Amino acid sequence: MPDGPTLGEVMRRLEDVRTDLKDDFRELGLRLDSKVSLERYQLEQVARDDALKLLVERVRGIEEAREQAAQNRRDEDQSAADRRAADRRLIFTALIAPVLLLILTVYLNAQGREHETAQERGRRTAAH
């Protein structure tokens, strides 16, 4: 019995190694095919950055439009409050003030008549 492997055994082992290497290279090729080149990666990164910039600008525009709309609403609310205050002043000067003046005039006339009546009584008693 020989100590070393036979020639057929060596050939089978070499064939197994060759098959394993072939499978390993095929697997490595598949893995390399799934990898992205650095140039393509950089281009995709630039495209992503541009898209992100556009999105940020769009969001900023929306926020500014919302702030402007809120400011316009506040201005309109303030304007409406100012109009209501002016309307109240107008109502006071147009309706309430003349009514108060009328009441004051009637009151003063009534006081004047009472005063005249008292003077007339005084004259009558002095004439008697």
N, CA, C and O atoms as CSV, one atom per row, in Angstrom:
chain,resi,resn,atom,element,x,y,z
A,1,MET,N,N,0.802,-1.178,0.000
A,1,MET,CA,C,0.000,0.000,0.000
A,1,MET,C,C,0.850,1.249,0.000
A,1,MET,O,O,1.734,1.434,0.837
A,2,PRO,N,N,0.565,2.073,-0.934
A,2,PRO,CA,C,1.361,3.282,-0.987
A,2,PRO,C,C,0.915,4.276,0.082
A,2,PRO,O,O,-0.255,4.306,0.464
A,3,ASP,N,N,1.840,5.075,0.554
A,3,ASP,CA,C,1.559,6.061,1.602
A,3,ASP,C,C,0.835,7.286,1.040
A,3,ASP,O,O,0.008,7.850,1.757
A,4,GLY,N,N,1.070,7.705,-0.108
A,4,GLY,CA,C,0.478,8.897,-0.684
A,4,GLY,C,C,-0.802,8.584,-1.431
A,4,GLY,O,O,-1.131,7.421,-1.667
A,5,PRO,N,N,-1.497,9.597,-1.788
A,5,PRO,CA,C,-2.735,9.394,-2.513
A,5,PRO,C,C,-2.446,8.949,-3.950
A,5,PRO,O,O,-1.375,9.206,-4.501
A,6,THR,N,N,-3.378,8.315,-4.499
A,6,THR,CA,C,-3.204,7.853,-5.874
A,6,THR,C,C,-3.439,9.015,-6.819
A,6,THR,O,O,-3.932,10.080,-6.447
A,7,LEU,N,N,-3.062,8.756,-8.056
A,7,LEU,CA,C,-3.203,9.806,-9.050
A,7,LEU,C,C,-4.685,10.151,-9.271
A,7,LEU,O,O,-4.999,11.325,-9.472
A,8,GLY,N,N,-5.560,9.228,-9.244
A,8,GLY,CA,C,-6.990,9.465,-9.408
A,8,GLY,C,C,-7.553,10.303,-8.269
A,8,GLY,O,O,-8.391,11.184,-8.460
A,9,GLU,N,N,-7.047,9.982,-7.052
A,9,GLU,CA,C,-7.492,10.766,-5.891
A,9,GLU,C,C,-7.044,12.208,-5.997
A,9,GLU,O,O,-7.807,13.120,-5.681
A,10,VAL,N,N,-5.841,12.423,-6.430
A,10,VAL,CA,C,-5.312,13.779,-6.584
A,10,VAL,C,C,-6.147,14.522,-7.631
A,10,VAL,O,O,-6.474,15.696,-7.459
A,11,MET,N,N,-6.484,13.828,-8.708
A,11,MET,CA,C,-7.284,14.461,-9.756
A,11,MET,C,C,-8.681,14.832,-9.235
A,11,MET,O,O,-9.185,15.913,-9.536
A,12,ARG,N,N,-9.306,13.940,-8.455
A,12,ARG,CA,C,-10.635,14.266,-7.883
A,12,ARG,C,C,-10.537,15.472,-6.962
A,12,ARG,O,O,-11.388,16.362,-6.982
A,13,ARG,N,N,-9.474,15.485,-6.148
A,13,ARG,CA,C,-9.314,16.626,-5.224
A,13,ARG,C,C,-9.081,17.926,-6.000
A,13,ARG,O,O,-9.653,18.961,-5.655
A,14,LEU,N,N,-8.266,17.882,-7.021
A,14,LEU,CA,C,-8.029,19.070,-7.842
A,14,LEU,C,C,-9.323,19.519,-8.526
A,14,LEU,O,O,-9.601,20.715,-8.611
A,15,GLU,N,N,-10.110,18.556,-9.013
A,15,GLU,CA,C,-11.390,18.897,-9.632
A,15,GLU,C,C,-12.325,19.544,-8.619
A,15,GLU,O,O,-13.025,20.501,-8.950
A,16,ASP,N,N,-12.347,19.030,-7.372
A,16,ASP,CA,C,-13.181,19.634,-6.308
A,16,ASP,C,C,-12.717,21.059,-6.004
A,16,ASP,O,O,-13.535,21.964,-5.835
A,17,VAL,N,N,-11.401,21.247,-5.938
A,17,VAL,CA,C,-10.869,22.579,-5.663
A,17,VAL,C,C,-11.233,23.517,-6.814
A,17,VAL,O,O,-11.636,24.657,-6.582
A,18,ARG,N,N,-11.091,23.038,-8.063
A,18,ARG,CA,C,-11.429,23.847,-9.219
A,18,ARG,C,C,-12.926,24.206,-9.201
A,18,ARG,O,O,-13.286,25.341,-9.511
A,19,THR,N,N,-13.784,23.269,-8.849
A,19,THR,CA,C,-15.226,23.532,-8.774
A,19,THR,C,C,-15.529,24.537,-7.666
A,19,THR,O,O,-16.339,25.447,-7.842
A,20,ASP,N,N,-14.861,24.356,-6.513
A,20,ASP,CA,C,-15.069,25.316,-5.406
A,20,ASP,C,C,-14.619,26.718,-5.814
A,20,ASP,O,O,-15.308,27.699,-5.534
A,21,LEU,N,N,-13.446,26.814,-6.484
A,21,LEU,CA,C,-12.946,28.113,-6.925
A,21,LEU,C,C,-13.898,28.737,-7.953
A,21,LEU,O,O,-14.157,29.940,-7.919
A,22,LYS,N,N,-14.410,27.910,-8.858
A,22,LYS,CA,C,-15.336,28.390,-9.863
A,22,LYS,C,C,-16.600,28.948,-9.196
A,22,LYS,O,O,-17.071,30.023,-9.565
A,23,ASP,N,N,-17.149,28.216,-8.212
A,23,ASP,CA,C,-18.337,28.681,-7.478
A,23,ASP,C,C,-18.036,29.967,-6.709
A,23,ASP,O,O,-18.848,30.892,-6.680
A,24,ASP,N,N,-16.858,30.009,-6.090
A,24,ASP,CA,C,-16.476,31.207,-5.335
A,24,ASP,C,C,-16.349,32.426,-6.251
A,24,ASP,O,O,-16.791,33.520,-5.901
A,25,PHE,N,N,-15.734,32.228,-7.439
A,25,PHE,CA,C,-15.599,33.349,-8.376
A,25,PHE,C,C,-16.967,33.798,-8.899
A,25,PHE,O,O,-17.208,34.994,-9.060
A,26,ARG,N,N,-17.865,32.834,-9.164
A,26,ARG,CA,C,-19.210,33.180,-9.625
A,26,ARG,C,C,-19.924,33.990,-8.542
A,26,ARG,O,O,-20.562,35.000,-8.840
A,27,GLU,N,N,-19.818,33.551,-7.294
A,27,GLU,CA,C,-20.447,34.275,-6.178
A,27,GLU,C,C,-19.835,35.660,-6.017
A,27,GLU,O,O,-20.550,36.634,-5.780
A,28,LEU,N,N,-18.523,35.752,-6.143
A,28,LEU,CA,C,-17.846,37.045,-6.054
A,28,LEU,C,C,-18.296,37.965,-7.190
A,28,LEU,O,O,-18.488,39.163,-6.978
A,29,GLY,N,N,-18.463,37.421,-8.377
A,29,GLY,CA,C,-18.943,38.215,-9.509
A,29,GLY,C,C,-20.346,38.748,-9.255
A,29,GLY,O,O,-20.646,39.901,-9.565
A,30,LEU,N,N,-21.209,37.899,-8.684
A,30,LEU,CA,C,-22.566,38.348,-8.364
A,30,LEU,C,C,-22.543,39.452,-7.319
A,30,LEU,O,O,-23.298,40.420,-7.411
A,31,ARG,N,N,-21.684,39.305,-6.337
A,31,ARG,CA,C,-21.579,40.328,-5.298
A,31,ARG,C,C,-21.047,41.632,-5.875
A,31,ARG,O,O,-21.511,42.709,-5.501
A,32,LEU,N,N,-20.090,41.549,-6.770
A,32,LEU,CA,C,-19.555,42.762,-7.385
A,32,LEU,C,C,-20.590,43.423,-8.284
A,32,LEU,O,O,-20.641,44.649,-8.382
A,33,ASP,N,N,-21.409,42.618,-8.934
A,33,ASP,CA,C,-22.456,43.188,-9.791
A,33,ASP,C,C,-23.484,43.955,-8.959
A,33,ASP,O,O,-24.086,44.916,-9.438
A,34,SER,N,N,-23.678,43.529,-7.726
A,34,SER,CA,C,-24.661,44.213,-6.883
A,34,SER,C,C,-24.086,45.471,-6.249
A,34,SER,O,O,-24.835,46.264,-5.679
A,35,LYS,N,N,-22.805,45.667,-6.330
A,35,LYS,CA,C,-22.177,46.876,-5.789
A,35,LYS,C,C,-22.327,48.021,-6.762
A,35,LYS,O,O,-22.389,47.815,-7.974
A,36,VAL,N,N,-22.386,49.245,-6.223
A,36,VAL,CA,C,-22.544,50.441,-7.039
A,36,VAL,C,C,-21.169,51.085,-7.191
A,36,VAL,O,O,-20.367,51.120,-6.258
A,37,SER,N,N,-20.926,51.587,-8.382
A,37,SER,CA,C,-19.641,52.252,-8.603
A,37,SER,C,C,-19.609,53.561,-7.814
A,37,SER,O,O,-20.653,54.135,-7.502
A,38,LEU,N,N,-18.422,54.014,-7.503
A,38,LEU,CA,C,-18.256,55.252,-6.741
A,38,LEU,C,C,-18.825,56.435,-7.512
A,38,LEU,O,O,-19.446,57.315,-6.916
A,39,GLU,N,N,-18.624,56.470,-8.813
A,39,GLU,CA,C,-19.136,57.575,-9.625
A,39,GLU,C,C,-20.663,57.615,-9.575
A,39,GLU,O,O,-21.264,58.675,-9.401
A,40,ARG,N,N,-21.276,56.446,-9.730
A,40,ARG,CA,C,-22.746,56.400,-9.677
A,40,ARG,C,C,-23.235,56.790,-8.289
A,40,ARG,O,O,-24.235,57.497,-8.160
A,41,TYR,N,N,-22.542,56.335,-7.252
A,41,TYR,CA,C,-22.927,56.684,-5.876
A,41,TYR,C,C,-22.873,58.194,-5.681
A,41,TYR,O,O,-23.783,58.782,-5.098
A,42,GLN,N,N,-21.817,58.814,-6.165
A,42,GLN,CA,C,-21.679,60.258,-6.024
A,42,GLN,C,C,-22.773,60.999,-6.797
A,42,GLN,O,O,-23.306,61.993,-6.306
A,43,LEU,N,N,-23.108,60.529,-7.989
A,43,LEU,CA,C,-24.174,61.149,-8.770
A,43,LEU,C,C,-25.515,61.024,-8.054
A,43,LEU,O,O,-26.296,61.974,-8.010
A,44,GLU,N,N,-25.771,59.848,-7.498
A,44,GLU,CA,C,-27.025,59.664,-6.760
A,44,GLU,C,C,-27.055,60.541,-5.513
A,44,GLU,O,O,-28.108,61.063,-5.146
A,45,GLN,N,N,-25.913,60.705,-4.864
A,45,GLN,CA,C,-25.839,61.560,-3.683
A,45,GLN,C,C,-26.116,63.011,-4.054
A,45,GLN,O,O,-26.836,63.701,-3.333
A,46,VAL,N,N,-25.561,63.483,-5.160
A,46,VAL,CA,C,-25.800,64.851,-5.622
A,46,VAL,C,C,-27.281,65.037,-5.952
A,46,VAL,O,O,-27.874,66.060,-5.610
A,47,ALA,N,N,-27.872,64.046,-6.617
A,47,ALA,CA,C,-29.296,64.131,-6.957
A,47,ALA,C,C,-30.143,64.165,-5.681
A,47,ALA,O,O,-31.111,64.923,-5.601
A,48,ARG,N,N,-29.789,63.357,-4.693
A,48,ARG,CA,C,-30.514,63.362,-3.414
A,48,ARG,C,C,-30.370,64.708,-2.718
A,48,ARG,O,O,-31.338,65.241,-2.175
A,49,ASP,N,N,-29.154,65.255,-2.736
A,49,ASP,CA,C,-28.934,66.568,-2.108
A,49,ASP,C,C,-29.760,67.656,-2.792
A,49,ASP,O,O,-30.341,68.513,-2.126
A,50,ASP,N,N,-29.809,67.615,-4.134
A,50,ASP,CA,C,-30.607,68.603,-4.871
A,50,ASP,C,C,-32.085,68.463,-4.532
A,50,ASP,O,O,-32.780,69.458,-4.326
A,51,ALA,N,N,-32.557,67.225,-4.477
A,51,ALA,CA,C,-33.968,66.994,-4.142
A,51,ALA,C,C,-34.256,67.487,-2.727
A,51,ALA,O,O,-35.314,68.064,-2.473
A,52,LEU,N,N,-33.335,67.266,-1.821
A,52,LEU,CA,C,-33.513,67.723,-0.436
A,52,LEU,C,C,-33.538,69.242,-0.365
A,52,LEU,O,O,-34.339,69.818,0.371
A,53,LYS,N,N,-32.663,69.896,-1.127
A,53,LYS,CA,C,-32.661,71.362,-1.155
A,53,LYS,C,C,-33.990,71.895,-1.669
A,53,LYS,O,O,-34.545,72.842,-1.111
A,54,LEU,N,N,-34.501,71.280,-2.741
A,54,LEU,CA,C,-35.790,71.713,-3.287
A,54,LEU,C,C,-36.904,71.519,-2.266
A,54,LEU,O,O,-37.786,72.366,-2.124
A,55,LEU,N,N,-36.852,70.399,-1.561
A,55,LEU,CA,C,-37.867,70.130,-0.545
A,55,LEU,C,C,-37.795,71.147,0.591
A,55,LEU,O,O,-38.823,71.633,1.063
A,56,VAL,N,N,-36.583,71.464,1.025
A,56,VAL,CA,C,-36.409,72.445,2.100
A,56,VAL,C,C,-36.914,73.817,1.646
A,56,VAL,O,O,-37.577,74.516,2.411
A,57,GLU,N,N,-36.606,74.202,0.413
A,57,GLU,CA,C,-37.084,75.490,-0.102
A,57,GLU,C,C,-38.609,75.510,-0.180
A,57,GLU,O,O,-39.249,76.513,0.136
A,58,ARG,N,N,-39.169,74.396,-0.602
A,58,ARG,CA,C,-40.634,74.323,-0.700
A,58,ARG,C,C,-41.288,74.430,0.676
A,58,ARG,O,O,-42.285,75.131,0.846
A,59,VAL,N,N,-40.718,73.729,1.653
A,59,VAL,CA,C,-41.255,73.803,3.018
A,59,VAL,C,C,-41.113,75.225,3.553
A,59,VAL,O,O,-42.031,75.744,4.189
A,60,ARG,N,N,-39.983,75.849,3.301
A,60,ARG,CA,C,-39.764,77.229,3.751
A,60,ARG,C,C,-40.802,78.158,3.116
A,60,ARG,O,O,-41.349,79.036,3.784
A,61,GLY,N,N,-41.069,77.957,1.825
A,61,GLY,CA,C,-42.077,78.773,1.139
A,61,GLY,C,C,-43.458,78.577,1.750
A,61,GLY,O,O,-44.204,79.537,1.937
A,62,ILE,N,N,-43.792,77.328,2.058
A,62,ILE,CA,C,-45.094,77.045,2.679
A,62,ILE,C,C,-45.180,77.698,4.046
A,62,ILE,O,O,-46.200,78.295,4.387
A,63,GLU,N,N,-44.109,77.588,4.837
A,63,GLU,CA,C,-44.108,78.207,6.169
A,63,GLU,C,C,-44.246,79.720,6.064
A,63,GLU,O,O,-44.980,80.333,6.839
A,64,GLU,N,N,-43.544,80.324,5.112
A,64,GLU,CA,C,-43.639,81.776,4.948
A,64,GLU,C,C,-45.047,82.174,4.521
A,64,GLU,O,O,-45.576,83.185,4.982
A,65,ALA,N,N,-45.653,81.383,3.642
A,65,ALA,CA,C,-47.025,81.680,3.211
A,65,ALA,C,C,-47.988,81.567,4.390
A,65,ALA,O,O,-48.898,82.384,4.528
A,66,ARG,N,N,-47.795,80.568,5.229
A,66,ARG,CA,C,-48.656,80.411,6.407
A,66,ARG,C,C,-48.463,81.568,7.380
A,66,ARG,O,O,-49.433,82.090,7.931
A,67,GLU,N,N,-47.215,81.967,7.589
A,67,GLU,CA,C,-46.953,83.101,8.475
A,67,GLU,C,C,-47.591,84.375,7.916
A,67,GLU,O,O,-48.165,85.169,8.662
A,68,GLN,N,N,-47.487,84.561,6.604
A,68,GLN,CA,C,-48.075,85.739,5.973
A,68,GLN,C,C,-49.591,85.710,6.114
A,68,GLN,O,O,-50.212,86.736,6.389
A,69,ALA,N,N,-50.188,84.535,5.925
A,69,ALA,CA,C,-51.645,84.409,6.069
A,69,ALA,C,C,-52.061,84.691,7.513
A,69,ALA,O,O,-53.068,85.357,7.755
A,70,ALA,N,N,-51.283,84.182,8.468
A,70,ALA,CA,C,-51.598,84.434,9.877
A,70,ALA,C,C,-51.477,85.931,10.181
A,70,ALA,O,O,-52.312,86.491,10.891
A,71,GLN,N,N,-50.443,86.572,9.645
A,71,GLN,CA,C,-50.265,88.012,9.858
A,71,GLN,C,C,-51.420,88.783,9.232
A,71,GLN,O,O,-51.920,89.741,9.822
A,72,ASN,N,N,-51.847,88.370,8.042
A,72,ASN,CA,C,-52.984,89.025,7.389
A,72,ASN,C,C,-54.248,88.868,8.225
A,72,ASN,O,O,-55.027,89.811,8.363
A,73,ARG,N,N,-54.453,87.664,8.788
A,73,ARG,CA,C,-55.627,87.453,9.645
A,73,ARG,C,C,-55.564,88.337,10.877
A,73,ARG,O,O,-56.570,88.922,11.279
A,74,ARG,N,N,-54.373,88.437,11.483
A,74,ARG,CA,C,-54.236,89.305,12.658
A,74,ARG,C,C,-54.517,90.751,12.289
A,74,ARG,O,O,-55.188,91.468,13.031
A,75,ASP,N,N,-53.999,91.183,11.133
A,75,ASP,CA,C,-54.256,92.556,10.677
A,75,ASP,C,C,-55.742,92.783,10.429
A,75,ASP,O,O,-56.289,93.821,10.803
A,76,GLU,N,N,-56.395,91.805,9.794
A,76,GLU,CA,C,-57.832,91.927,9.537
A,76,GLU,C,C,-58.618,91.949,10.844
A,76,GLU,O,O,-59.570,92.715,10.986
A,77,ASP,N,N,-58.217,91.103,11.804
A,77,ASP,CA,C,-58.896,91.099,13.100
A,77,ASP,C,C,-58.728,92.440,13.801
A,77,ASP,O,O,-59.674,92.961,14.391
A,78,GLN,N,N,-57.515,92.999,13.734
A,78,GLN,CA,C,-57.261,94.295,14.351
A,78,GLN,C,C,-58.068,95.377,13.659
A,78,GLN,O,O,-58.631,96.256,14.311
A,79,SER,N,N,-58.123,95.310,12.341
A,79,SER,CA,C,-58.902,96.289,11.578
A,79,SER,C,C,-60.388,96.185,11.944
A,79,SER,O,O,-61.065,97.199,12.111
A,80,ALA,N,N,-60.887,94.946,12.067
A,80,ALA,CA,C,-62.295,94.759,12.447
A,80,ALA,C,C,-62.543,95.290,13.859
A,80,ALA,O,O,-63.578,95.905,14.117
A,81,ALA,N,N,-61.600,95.057,14.771
A,81,ALA,CA,C,-61.747,95.568,16.138
A,81,ALA,C,C,-61.743,97.098,16.138
A,81,ALA,O,O,-62.510,97.725,16.868
A,82,ASP,N,N,-60.881,97.689,15.322
A,82,ASP,CA,C,-60.852,99.152,15.218
A,82,ASP,C,C,-62.173,99.684,14.653
A,82,ASP,O,O,-62.692,100.697,15.122
A,83,ARG,N,N,-62.715,98.987,13.634
A,83,ARG,CA,C,-64.003,99.406,13.073
A,83,ARG,C,C,-65.115,99.303,14.112
A,83,ARG,O,O,-65.972,100.182,14.206
A,84,ARG,N,N,-65.095,98.203,14.903
A,84,ARG,CA,C,-66.121,98.068,15.943
A,84,ARG,C,C,-66.014,99.178,16.978
A,84,ARG,O,O,-67.027,99.709,17.432
A,85,ALA,N,N,-64.778,99.531,17.352
A,85,ALA,CA,C,-64.596,100.616,18.314
A,85,ALA,C,C,-65.090,101.939,17.720
A,85,ALA,O,O,-65.730,102.734,18.408
A,86,ALA,N,N,-64.791,102.164,16.453
A,86,ALA,CA,C,-65.262,103.392,15.794
A,86,ALA,C,C,-66.788,103.392,15.704
A,86,ALA,O,O,-67.427,104.431,15.875
A,87,ASP,N,N,-67.367,102.220,15.435
A,87,ASP,CA,C,-68.833,102.130,15.377
A,87,ASP,C,C,-69.455,102.430,16.738
A,87,ASP,O,O,-70.486,103.096,16.824
A,88,ARG,N,N,-68.824,101.939,17.793
A,88,ARG,CA,C,-69.354,102.228,19.139
A,88,ARG,C,C,-69.284,103.716,19.438
A,88,ARG,O,O,-70.221,104.284,20.000
A,89,ARG,N,N,-68.173,104.353,19.065
A,89,ARG,CA,C,-68.061,105.800,19.274
A,89,ARG,C,C,-69.115,106.539,18.459
A,89,ARG,O,O,-69.720,107.498,18.938
A,90,LEU,N,N,-69.330,106.089,17.224
A,90,LEU,CA,C,-70.330,106.717,16.364
A,90,LEU,C,C,-71.730,106.544,16.959
A,90,LEU,O,O,-72.522,107.486,16.978
A,91,ILE,N,N,-72.025,105.349,17.439
A,91,ILE,CA,C,-73.335,105.113,18.057
A,91,ILE,C,C,-73.497,106.014,19.274
A,91,ILE,O,O,-74.562,106.596,19.481
A,92,PHE,N,N,-72.454,106.130,20.072
A,92,PHE,CA,C,-72.536,106.989,21.257
A,92,PHE,C,C,-72.805,108.431,20.862
A,92,PHE,O,O,-73.687,109.089,21.413
A,93,THR,N,N,-72.020,108.914,19.889
A,93,THR,CA,C,-72.178,110.327,19.534
A,93,THR,C,C,-73.472,110.575,18.760
A,93,THR,O,O,-74.053,111.655,18.864
A,94,ALA,N,N,-73.924,109.600,17.995
A,94,ALA,CA,C,-75.114,109.815,17.178
A,94,ALA,C,C,-76.411,109.556,17.934
A,94,ALA,O,O,-77.420,110.202,17.653
A,95,LEU,N,N,-76.408,108.632,18.878
A,95,LEU,CA,C,-77.656,108.266,19.550
A,95,LEU,C,C,-77.678,108.594,21.032
A,95,LEU,O,O,-78.592,109.262,21.517
A,96,ILE,N,N,-76.700,108.137,21.723
A,96,ILE,CA,C,-76.740,108.244,23.184
A,96,ILE,C,C,-76.508,109.676,23.638
A,96,ILE,O,O,-77.217,110.165,24.517
A,97,ALA,N,N,-75.533,110.351,23.059
A,97,ALA,CA,C,-75.248,111.726,23.479
A,97,ALA,C,C,-76.463,112.641,23.273
A,97,ALA,O,O,-76.790,113.400,24.185
A,98,PRO,N,N,-77.143,112.608,22.128
A,98,PRO,CA,C,-78.328,113.473,21.984
A,98,PRO,C,C,-79.431,113.096,22.977
A,98,PRO,O,O,-80.121,113.974,23.495
A,99,VAL,N,N,-79.601,111.814,23.241
A,99,VAL,CA,C,-80.624,111.406,24.210
A,99,VAL,C,C,-80.267,111.955,25.587
A,99,VAL,O,O,-81.136,112.457,26.299
A,100,LEU,N,N,-79.009,111.863,25.960
A,100,LEU,CA,C,-78.580,112.404,27.253
A,100,LEU,C,C,-78.776,113.923,27.297
A,100,LEU,O,O,-79.210,114.467,28.313
A,101,LEU,N,N,-78.463,114.590,26.217
A,101,LEU,CA,C,-78.662,116.038,26.173
A,101,LEU,C,C,-80.151,116.380,26.279
A,101,LEU,O,O,-80.516,117.346,26.948
A,102,LEU,N,N,-81.003,115.602,25.630
A,102,LEU,CA,C,-82.437,115.815,25.717
A,102,LEU,C,C,-82.927,115.629,27.154
A,102,LEU,O,O,-83.714,116.424,27.668
A,103,ILE,N,N,-82.437,114.547,27.794
A,103,ILE,CA,C,-82.821,114.299,29.191
A,103,ILE,C,C,-82.336,115.436,30.077
A,103,ILE,O,O,-83.071,115.879,30.959
A,104,LEU,N,N,-81.113,115.920,29.865
A,104,LEU,CA,C,-80.567,117.016,30.647
A,104,LEU,C,C,-81.392,118.286,30.422
A,104,LEU,O,O,-81.677,119.018,31.370
A,105,THR,N,N,-81.767,118.541,29.196
A,105,THR,CA,C,-82.573,119.723,28.889
A,105,THR,C,C,-83.930,119.644,29.580
A,105,THR,O,O,-84.387,120.616,30.181
A,106,VAL,N,N,-84.563,118.488,29.491
A,106,VAL,CA,C,-85.861,118.311,30.148
A,106,VAL,C,C,-85.711,118.490,31.650
A,106,VAL,O,O,-86.549,119.133,32.282
A,107,TYR,N,N,-84.662,117.935,32.225
A,107,TYR,CA,C,-84.426,118.058,33.657
A,107,TYR,C,C,-84.226,119.518,34.047
A,107,TYR,O,O,-84.819,120.002,35.012
A,108,LEU,N,N,-83.388,120.209,33.289
A,108,LEU,CA,C,-83.131,121.625,33.611
A,108,LEU,C,C,-84.387,122.465,33.448
A,108,LEU,O,O,-84.632,123.365,34.252
A,109,ASN,N,N,-85.185,122.192,32.429
A,109,ASN,CA,C,-86.448,122.901,32.257
A,109,ASN,C,C,-87.379,122.640,33.437
A,109,ASN,O,O,-88.053,123.542,33.934
A,110,ALA,N,N,-87.395,121.387,33.868
A,110,ALA,CA,C,-88.241,121.050,35.010
A,110,ALA,C,C,-87.738,121.771,36.253
A,110,ALA,O,O,-88.546,122.264,37.040
A,111,GLN,N,N,-86.467,121.841,36.442
A,111,GLN,CA,C,-85.904,122.551,37.595
A,111,GLN,C,C,-86.197,124.044,37.495
A,111,GLN,O,O,-86.503,124.701,38.490
A,112,GLY,N,N,-86.097,124.562,36.280
A,112,GLY,CA,C,-86.375,125.985,36.068
A,112,GLY,C,C,-87.837,126.301,36.347
A,112,GLY,O,O,-88.133,127.342,36.934
A,113,ARG,N,N,-88.752,125.439,35.948
A,113,ARG,CA,C,-90.172,125.664,36.214
A,113,ARG,C,C,-90.451,125.591,37.699
A,113,ARG,O,O,-91.222,126.389,38.234
A,114,GLU,N,N,-89.830,124.642,38.362
A,114,GLU,CA,C,-90.033,124.560,39.814
A,114,GLU,C,C,-89.507,125.821,40.481
A,114,GLU,O,O,-90.114,126.335,41.420
A,115,HIS,N,N,-88.387,126.312,39.996
A,115,HIS,CA,C,-87.811,127.535,40.548
A,115,HIS,C,C,-88.735,128.728,40.264
A,115,HIS,O,O,-88.960,129.574,41.130
A,116,GLU,N,N,-89.267,128.776,39.030
A,116,GLU,CA,C,-90.212,129.849,38.682
A,116,GLU,C,C,-91.466,129.758,39.540
A,116,GLU,O,O,-91.985,130.774,40.001
A,117,THR,N,N,-91.946,128.546,39.750
A,117,THR,CA,C,-93.152,128.358,40.563
A,117,THR,C,C,-92.884,128.808,41.990
A,117,THR,O,O,-93.755,129.412,42.615
A,118,ALA,N,N,-91.739,128.535,42.500
A,118,ALA,CA,C,-91.399,128.955,43.860
A,118,ALA,C,C,-91.290,130.472,43.922
A,118,ALA,O,O,-91.702,131.073,44.914
A,119,GLN,N,N,-90.748,131.101,42.895
A,119,GLN,CA,C,-90.626,132.562,42.873
A,119,GLN,C,C,-92.009,133.203,42.781
A,119,GLN,O,O,-92.283,134.220,43.417
A,120,GLU,N,N,-92.879,132.580,41.968
A,120,GLU,CA,C,-94.219,133.104,41.852
A,120,GLU,C,C,-94.944,133.013,43.189
A,120,GLU,O,O,-95.662,133.938,43.568
A,121,ARG,N,N,-94.764,131.918,43.901
A,121,ARG,CA,C,-95.398,131.783,45.216
A,121,ARG,C,C,-94.875,132.846,46.167
A,121,ARG,O,O,-95.613,133.418,46.969
A,122,GLY,N,N,-93.587,133.087,46.050
A,122,GLY,CA,C,-92.986,134.094,46.908
A,122,GLY,C,C,-93.508,135.479,46.588
A,122,GLY,O,O,-93.679,136.287,47.500
A,123,ARG,N,N,-93.759,135.773,45.369
A,123,ARG,CA,C,-94.269,137.067,44.960
A,123,ARG,C,C,-95.726,137.222,45.424
A,123,ARG,O,O,-96.151,138.290,45.865
A,124,ARG,N,N,-96.455,136.140,45.310
A,124,ARG,CA,C,-97.847,136.204,45.706
A,124,ARG,C,C,-97.951,136.455,47.213
A,124,ARG,O,O,-98.763,137.259,47.671
A,125,THR,N,N,-97.148,135.780,47.934
A,125,THR,CA,C,-97.207,135.988,49.391
A,125,THR,C,C,-96.688,137.366,49.745
A,125,THR,O,O,-97.167,137.943,50.721
A,126,ALA,N,N,-95.767,137.913,49.036
A,126,ALA,CA,C,-95.244,139.236,49.320
A,126,ALA,C,C,-96.250,140.295,48.876
A,126,ALA,O,O,-96.317,141.374,49.465
A,127,ALA,N,N,-97.017,139.995,47.859
A,127,ALA,CA,C,-98.010,140.943,47.389
A,127,ALA,C,C,-99.195,140.980,48.348
A,127,ALA,O,O,-99.896,141.990,48.401
A,128,HIS,N,N,-99.430,139.970,49.068
A,128,HIS,CA,C,-100.560,139.953,49.998
A,128,HIS,C,C,-100.194,140.580,51.227
A,128,HIS,O,O,-101.011,140.667,52.143
